[in-house]
Amino acid sequence: MHKDITKEARQQLIKNLIQNGHIRTQSDLVGGLKKQGMSGVLQSTISRDLLELGVLKKNGAYFLSDDQTVSADWAELVRKRAHELRAAGPHMLLLKVDSGTASLICLEIDALAWPEIVGTIAGEDTILLTFENEKNQQKIYGRILKAMGHSRS
């Protein structure tokens, strides 16, 4: 039976599950919430909660960042976590970020649904963005560079 629970209480429960166990997937979190009497939580809700809580993934498991500056805002995440942006040919960009943050940043960029981006792939510390043409690549290059706090040379 689904408990009527606030967002804050659900997020606290998610934090407790992550701190107290080896949570590898969002399905693990859904299962953990169910065991706590909270069924019917959608994976999309879990995904948003993870972003808002600044949860990171490293070596295949979720963990809570000690750095409370992690934010769900993509530009802030890029400014604080990205180190390098470079073109990889005319149809791709490579964004190097702090270890364990690529999935979080990539999810946030995907959520923006920018029409210029064909697709993204996240590794541990690298995001690959793909484009149909160089014009779209350069537009997003400028946008990300600006978010990183750099001006275009």
Secondary structure, 3 states (H helix, E strand, C coil): CCCCCCHHHHHHHHHHHHHHCCCCCHHHHHHHHHHCCCCCCCHHHHHHHHHHHCEEEECCEEEECCCCCCCCCHHHHHHHHEEEEEECCCCEEEEEECCCCHHHHHHHHHHHCCCCEEEEEECCCEEEEEECCHHHHHHHHHHHHHHCCCCCC
